[in-house]
Amino acid sequence: MIDFLRGAPVPGSLDVVWHAGWPSPKHDPAPEIQVHAYSEHTVLLRQNKSVHYEAPFLFLLFGNDRALLLDTGASA
């Protein structure tokens, strides 16, 4: 059981280098979605610029009973 009241806010890590895309999207070696564990309860996902020029983010939040995916992405 996660206690969200004690020790809040939980520190996270933004020590990540987001992939900047590739000159030829067809040959981009990076994954279509880059995943970064921000904290124990939060995962940041970013679409590759080779997939969509805006490189939108998705946020996966974990609770005690459920998880919530906030999708600002451009593709399904």
Summary of the structure (lengths in Angstrom):
residues: 76
radius of gyration: 14.8
end to end distance: 31.8
largest distance: 47.8
contacts: 159
relative contact order: 0.21
helix: 4%
strand: 32%
